[in-house]
Amino acid sequence: MAEQPPVDVYHFLNGHYGGVYHVVRNLVLYSDNLHIRNHIVYVIEKERFPDWTIKAIGGDCTELGFTYSRYENLNNVFSRLARKMPESAVLVAHDWFELGMVSHLGLTNPLIYMLHGNYDYYFNLFHCHKNDIDSTLCISKPSYQKLIESYSGIANCYYFRFPVKDFTYCQKSFDKLEILVIAEHLNDPNKGVDLIRDIDRLLQSLAVPVKWHLVGHGFSNNELLKWWNSSVNIPEYHGYLTQEKLAEVLTEANVFLLPSQHEGVPVSLIEGMKSGLIPVVANWSDNVSDLVIDERTGYVLNDSSALTYANALSAIYASKLKSQQLSSNASSLAATLFDPYKQVGEFENYALKIAGRRERIKRKIYGSRLDHIRIPNAVTIMLRRIKSICRFPFFPS
């Protein structure tokens, strides 16, 4: 009997290098299954990312940049993208574009949807495309529970912990707080980074020695000084770091702080915990309740005030023996729950399980009259460009 060819698995990314990118990166880098061939397609809107370039993941995969214009006929764009992959490939959707492509064209490819956050946005995507999704992987337990409670009898829905790179744990000293704040864009209002200035002032009043480490996009050195508006405890701004450089910062830091009120399951949190950093985070709708256990593997705060954060940080400094135990517990639990090879194997089993062509009915979920299959792409582009300049009310968008 002839050996079956490998199953092609296609991931789609939208050009951001945040948490979803790192999840896909690890799914590729830790794959050692000879029955799987990985591919990544970066779907880039030219007007939004005019200077975008691929940051190659490497590993045993192909990486393709696919660009389109917001003015184009969406049917044309979907059709162009669909021609980049075989009809038998397993498609892994992380956002609306690839879901829309499958529904709009009625593609026969098996489809996995990764639900990346306990937000209405991701649930609405599921609701719109549920008839075309063959398997749903929820990265947090609350989002999984919400989905199975909202859709009785839903099949092939799973709680899936994504793979996270292992970082070397070393025992931490808490004679001084070395606090890491990390986000793709530090100036994103949702991340709450402005709050750390107030937290720092309170730590000064409590005589807690502290050094801040900021990692991510968002500042120049001059902008950082202006933003901090103090000559005391000026943060060390590392910018956007490679995994190798991040490992150096994780070795130096001992606390992970992200004062945002809404998060899914941040990759950076798990990386920090694996390295022994004590997490101090908000409740985040219980998205990390099985990982950050209050006063066992970190601190979970229901009050988002600067004083509450400062008190938790002060407790870490004051109770050094307890903090060393918390650090060890955090590293051990994160390493167990997010083992990269085990979780990649689990994901690939889901992909192999649904391999095989599907029958679907074409359903137009996105677009307008200008995205009709019979309208030439050049006409749609021209009309949309005119509308963007003139704003004529009688033009469809």
C-alpha positions as CSV (number, residue, x, y, z in Angstrom):
1,M,0.0,0.0,0.0
2,A,1.4,3.4,-1.0
3,E,2.3,5.8,1.8
4,Q,0.0,8.7,2.1
5,P,1.5,12.1,1.3
6,P,1.9,14.7,4.1
7,V,-1.1,16.9,5.0
8,D,-0.5,20.5,4.1
9,V,-1.5,22.9,6.9
10,Y,-1.9,26.6,6.1
11,H,-1.9,29.3,8.8
12,F,-2.9,32.9,7.9
13,L,-1.4,36.0,9.7
14,N,-2.4,39.6,9.2
15,G,1.0,41.4,9.5
16,H,1.0,42.0,13.3
17,Y,3.8,40.4,15.3
18,G,1.9,40.0,18.5
19,G,0.6,37.0,20.4
20,V,-1.1,35.2,17.5
21,Y,2.1,35.4,15.4
22,H,4.1,33.8,18.3
23,V,1.5,31.1,18.7
24,V,1.8,30.2,15.0
25,R,5.6,30.5,15.2
26,N,5.7,27.9,17.9
27,L,3.2,25.6,16.1
28,V,5.7,25.5,13.2
29,L,9.0,25.5,15.0
30,Y,8.2,22.6,17.4
31,S,6.6,20.4,14.7
32,D,8.4,17.2,14.1
33,N,5.5,15.2,12.5
34,L,6.5,13.8,9.1
35,H,2.8,13.7,8.1
36,I,2.5,17.4,8.4
37,R,3.7,20.1,6.0
38,N,3.4,23.7,7.4
39,H,2.8,26.8,5.4
40,I,2.3,30.4,6.6
41,V,0.5,33.1,4.5
42,Y,0.8,36.7,5.6
43,V,-2.3,38.5,4.3
44,I,-1.3,42.2,4.1
45,E,-3.5,45.2,3.3
46,K,-1.2,47.5,1.4
47,E,-2.7,50.8,2.6
48,R,-2.4,49.7,6.2
49,F,1.1,48.2,6.1
50,P,2.8,49.9,3.1
51,D,6.3,49.1,4.4
52,W,5.6,45.6,5.8
53,T,8.3,42.9,5.4
54,I,8.4,39.3,6.5
55,K,10.2,38.5,9.7
56,A,11.0,34.9,8.7
57,I,10.0,32.3,11.3
58,G,12.3,29.7,9.8
59,G,11.9,26.1,10.6
60,D,10.5,23.5,8.2
61,C,7.8,25.6,6.6
62,T,7.1,27.9,3.6
63,E,6.3,31.6,4.2
64,L,4.4,33.6,1.6
65,G,3.4,37.3,1.6
66,F,0.0,38.0,-0.1
67,T,-0.9,41.7,-0.6
68,Y,-4.1,43.3,-1.5
69,S,-5.7,46.7,-1.6
70,R,-8.7,47.8,0.4
71,Y,-10.2,49.2,-2.8
72,E,-10.2,45.8,-4.6
73,N,-13.2,43.6,-5.4
74,L,-13.2,41.2,-2.4
75,N,-14.3,38.3,-4.6
76,N,-11.2,38.8,-6.7
77,V,-8.9,39.0,-3.7
78,F,-10.4,35.9,-2.1
79,S,-10.1,34.0,-5.4
80,R,-6.5,35.1,-5.9
81,L,-5.6,33.9,-2.4
82,A,-7.4,30.6,-2.7
83,R,-5.3,29.7,-5.7
84,K,-2.2,29.8,-3.5
85,M,-3.1,26.5,-1.8
86,P,-4.2,23.0,-2.7
87,E,-7.9,22.0,-2.3
88,S,-6.9,19.3,0.2
89,A,-4.9,21.6,2.5
90,V,-6.1,22.1,6.1
91,L,-6.7,25.8,6.6
92,V,-6.2,27.3,10.1
93,A,-8.1,30.6,10.5
94,H,-7.0,33.1,13.1
95,D,-9.1,36.1,11.9
96,W,-12.0,37.2,9.7
97,F,-10.2,37.3,6.3
98,E,-9.5,33.6,5.9
99,L,-12.9,32.7,7.4
100,G,-14.5,35.0,4.8
101,M,-12.6,33.5,2.0
102,V,-13.8,29.9,2.8
103,S,-17.4,31.0,3.2
104,H,-17.5,33.4,0.2
105,L,-16.0,30.9,-2.2
106,G,-17.4,27.7,-0.7
107,L,-14.0,26.2,-0.5
108,T,-13.7,22.4,0.0
109,N,-10.7,22.7,2.4
110,P,-11.2,21.4,6.0
111,L,-11.1,24.5,8.3
112,I,-9.9,24.9,11.9
113,Y,-10.8,28.1,13.7
114,M,-8.5,29.2,16.6
115,L,-10.6,31.4,18.9
116,H,-7.9,33.6,20.4
117,G,-9.8,35.6,23.1
118,N,-12.8,35.7,25.3
119,Y,-14.2,38.7,23.4
120,D,-17.3,39.4,21.4
121,Y,-15.2,39.9,18.3
122,Y,-14.1,36.2,18.2
123,F,-17.5,34.8,19.2
124,N,-19.2,36.9,16.5
125,L,-16.7,35.4,13.9
126,F,-17.6,31.9,15.1
127,H,-21.3,32.7,14.8
128,C,-21.0,34.1,11.3
129,H,-18.9,31.1,10.0
130,K,-20.0,28.2,12.3
131,N,-21.5,26.3,9.4
132,D,-18.1,26.2,7.6
133,I,-15.9,25.5,10.6
134,D,-14.9,21.9,11.1
135,S,-13.0,22.3,14.4
136,T,-12.7,25.1,16.9
137,L,-9.8,25.5,19.3
138,C,-10.4,27.8,22.2
139,I,-7.2,29.1,23.9
140,S,-8.9,29.8,27.2
141,K,-11.2,27.7,29.3
142,P,-13.9,30.5,29.8
143,S,-14.1,31.0,26.0
144,Y,-14.5,27.2,25.5
145,Q,-17.2,27.0,28.2
146,K,-19.1,30.0,26.7
147,L,-19.1,28.4,23.3
148,I,-20.4,25.0,24.4
149,E,-23.0,26.7,26.6
150,S,-24.2,29.0,23.8
151,Y,-24.3,26.3,21.0
152,S,-25.8,23.1,22.4
153,G,-24.6,20.0,20.5
154,I,-21.6,21.8,19.1
155,A,-19.1,19.2,17.7
156,N,-15.3,19.3,17.5
157,C,-14.9,22.2,20.0
158,Y,-11.8,21.9,22.3
159,Y,-9.9,23.8,25.0
160,F,-6.4,24.0,23.5
161,R,-3.3,25.3,25.3
162,F,-1.0,26.6,22.7
163,P,2.8,25.7,22.7
164,V,5.2,28.1,24.3
165,K,9.0,28.1,24.1
166,D,10.7,26.8,27.2
167,F,13.0,29.3,29.0
168,T,15.6,28.3,31.6
169,Y,14.4,28.8,35.1
170,C,16.9,30.2,37.6
171,Q,16.2,31.1,41.2
172,K,15.3,34.7,41.6
173,S,16.5,37.2,44.2
174,F,13.9,39.7,45.5
175,D,16.2,42.2,47.2
176,K,15.1,44.5,44.4
177,L,12.0,44.3,42.1
178,E,13.0,44.0,38.4
179,I,9.6,44.4,36.8
180,L,9.0,43.5,33.2
181,V,6.2,45.1,31.2
182,I,5.9,43.7,27.7
183,A,3.4,44.3,24.8
184,E,3.6,44.5,21.1
185,H,2.6,48.2,21.3
186,L,3.2,49.7,24.7
187,N,1.2,52.8,23.8
188,D,-2.0,50.7,23.2
189,P,-4.5,52.2,25.7
190,N,-5.8,48.7,26.5
191,K,-2.4,47.7,28.0
192,G,-2.7,50.3,30.7
193,V,1.0,51.1,30.7
194,D,0.4,54.7,31.8
195,L,-0.6,53.2,35.2
196,I,3.0,52.1,35.9
197,R,4.0,55.8,36.5
198,D,1.6,56.0,39.4
199,I,2.6,52.6,40.6
200,D,6.2,53.6,40.7
201,R,5.5,56.8,42.7
202,L,3.6,54.6,45.3
203,L,6.5,52.1,45.4
204,Q,8.9,55.0,46.1
205,S,6.7,56.1,49.0
206,L,6.8,52.5,50.4
207,A,10.6,52.5,50.0
208,V,10.5,49.5,47.6
209,P,13.6,49.5,45.3
210,V,12.5,48.9,41.7
211,K,13.8,48.8,38.1
212,W,11.4,48.8,35.2
213,H,12.0,46.9,31.9
214,L,9.8,47.9,29.0
215,V,9.7,45.6,25.9
216,G,7.8,46.3,22.7
217,H,7.1,49.1,20.2
218,G,6.0,52.5,21.2
219,F,8.8,54.8,22.3
220,S,12.0,56.6,21.3
221,N,14.4,57.4,24.1
222,N,13.3,61.0,24.1
223,E,9.6,60.1,24.1
224,L,10.2,57.8,27.0
225,L,11.8,60.5,29.1
226,K,9.0,62.9,28.3
227,W,6.4,60.3,29.1
228,W,8.0,59.2,32.4
229,N,8.3,62.8,33.6
230,S,10.7,62.0,36.5
231,S,14.4,61.5,37.0
232,V,13.8,58.6,39.4
233,N,13.5,54.9,38.3
234,I,13.6,55.8,34.6
235,P,12.6,52.5,32.8
236,E,15.1,50.7,30.7
237,Y,13.5,50.6,27.3
238,H,14.5,47.5,25.3
239,G,12.3,48.0,22.2
240,Y,11.1,44.9,20.3
241,L,13.3,41.9,21.1
242,T,14.3,38.7,19.4
243,Q,13.7,35.5,21.5
244,E,17.4,35.4,22.3
245,K,17.5,38.9,23.6
246,L,14.2,38.4,25.4
247,A,15.8,35.5,27.3
248,E,18.4,37.8,28.6
249,V,15.8,40.2,30.0
250,L,13.8,37.4,31.5
251,T,16.9,36.2,33.3
252,E,17.3,39.7,34.9
253,A,13.6,40.4,35.7
254,N,11.7,38.8,38.6
255,V,8.2,40.2,38.2
256,F,5.8,40.2,35.2
257,L,3.4,43.1,35.2
258,L,0.7,43.9,32.6
259,P,-1.9,46.3,34.0
260,S,-4.4,45.8,31.1
261,Q,-8.0,45.1,31.9
262,H,-8.7,42.8,29.0
263,E,-6.4,40.0,27.7
264,G,-6.7,36.6,26.2
265,V,-3.8,34.4,27.2
266,P,-0.7,36.4,26.5
267,V,2.3,34.4,25.3
268,S,4.6,36.8,27.1
269,L,3.0,36.0,30.4
270,I,3.7,32.2,30.0
271,E,7.2,32.9,28.8
272,G,7.8,35.1,31.9
273,M,6.4,32.5,34.2
274,K,8.5,29.7,32.7
275,S,11.5,31.9,33.5
276,G,10.4,32.3,37.1
277,L,8.8,35.7,37.0
278,I,6.0,36.3,39.4
279,P,2.9,37.5,37.4
280,V,0.9,40.4,38.8
281,V,-2.2,40.7,36.6
282,A,-5.9,41.7,36.5
283,N,-8.6,39.0,36.5
284,W,-9.0,39.1,32.7
285,S,-12.3,37.3,32.9
286,D,-10.7,34.2,34.4
287,N,-8.8,33.6,31.1
288,V,-5.7,32.6,32.9
289,S,-7.3,31.3,36.1
290,D,-5.8,27.8,35.7
291,L,-2.3,29.3,35.3
292,V,-2.1,32.4,37.6
293,I,-3.4,31.2,40.9
294,D,-3.6,34.0,43.5
295,E,-0.8,33.7,46.1
296,R,0.3,30.3,44.7
297,T,1.8,31.1,41.3
298,G,1.3,34.9,41.3
299,Y,-1.2,37.7,42.2
300,V,-4.6,38.2,40.6
301,L,-6.1,41.6,41.2
302,N,-9.8,42.4,41.0
303,D,-9.1,46.1,41.6
304,S,-7.3,47.9,38.8
305,S,-6.1,50.9,40.9
306,A,-2.4,51.8,41.1
307,L,-2.5,51.3,44.9
308,T,-3.7,47.7,44.5
309,Y,-0.8,46.9,42.1
310,A,1.7,48.7,44.4
311,N,0.5,46.7,47.4
312,A,1.0,43.4,45.6
313,L,4.4,44.4,44.4
314,S,5.3,45.6,47.9
315,A,4.3,42.1,49.3
316,I,6.6,40.4,46.8
317,Y,9.5,42.5,48.1
318,A,8.6,42.2,51.7
319,S,8.1,38.4,51.7
320,K,11.2,37.2,50.0
321,L,11.0,33.5,50.9
322,K,7.4,33.3,49.9
323,S,8.2,35.1,46.6
324,Q,10.9,32.5,45.8
325,Q,8.3,29.8,46.3
326,L,5.8,31.6,44.1
327,S,8.5,32.0,41.4
328,S,9.3,28.3,41.5
329,N,5.6,27.4,41.4
330,A,4.9,29.7,38.5
331,S,7.8,28.2,36.4
332,S,6.8,24.6,37.2
333,L,3.1,25.1,36.3
334,A,3.7,27.0,33.1
335,A,6.2,24.4,31.9
336,T,3.7,21.6,32.6
337,L,0.7,23.2,31.0
338,F,2.3,24.7,27.9
339,D,4.9,22.1,26.9
340,P,5.8,23.1,23.3
341,Y,6.2,19.6,21.9
342,K,3.2,18.1,23.6
343,Q,0.9,20.9,22.6
344,V,2.1,20.9,19.0
345,G,1.4,17.2,18.9
346,E,-2.1,17.8,20.2
347,F,-2.8,20.5,17.5
348,E,-1.5,18.3,14.7
349,N,-3.8,15.5,15.8
350,Y,-6.7,17.9,15.4
351,A,-5.5,18.8,11.9
352,L,-5.0,15.2,10.8
353,K,-8.4,14.2,12.3
354,I,-10.3,16.6,10.0
355,A,-8.2,16.1,6.8
356,G,-10.2,15.5,3.7
357,R,-12.4,17.6,1.3
358,R,-15.7,19.2,2.4
359,E,-18.8,20.2,0.6
360,R,-19.9,23.8,1.3
361,I,-22.4,26.3,-0.1
362,K,-21.1,29.7,-1.1
363,R,-22.2,32.4,1.5
364,K,-21.3,36.1,1.1
365,I,-20.7,37.5,4.5
366,Y,-18.5,40.4,3.8
367,G,-18.4,43.0,1.0
368,S,-21.0,45.1,-0.9
369,R,-22.4,45.3,-4.5
370,L,-19.0,46.3,-5.7
371,D,-17.6,42.9,-4.7
372,H,-19.9,41.0,-7.1
373,I,-18.2,38.3,-9.1
374,R,-19.3,39.9,-12.4
375,I,-17.8,43.3,-11.7
376,P,-14.2,43.7,-13.0
377,N,-11.6,44.3,-10.3
378,A,-10.4,47.5,-12.1
379,V,-13.9,49.0,-12.0
380,T,-14.3,48.3,-8.3
381,I,-10.9,49.9,-7.6
382,M,-11.8,53.0,-9.6
383,L,-15.2,53.5,-8.0
384,R,-13.9,53.0,-4.5
385,R,-11.0,55.4,-5.0
386,I,-13.4,58.0,-6.3
387,K,-15.6,57.5,-3.3
388,S,-12.7,57.8,-0.9
389,I,-11.9,61.2,-2.4
390,C,-15.4,62.6,-3.2
391,R,-17.6,60.7,-0.7
392,F,-20.5,60.6,-3.1
393,P,-23.5,59.2,-1.1
394,F,-24.9,57.2,-4.0
395,F,-21.8,55.0,-4.5
396,P,-21.9,51.6,-2.7
397,S,-18.7,50.9,-0.7
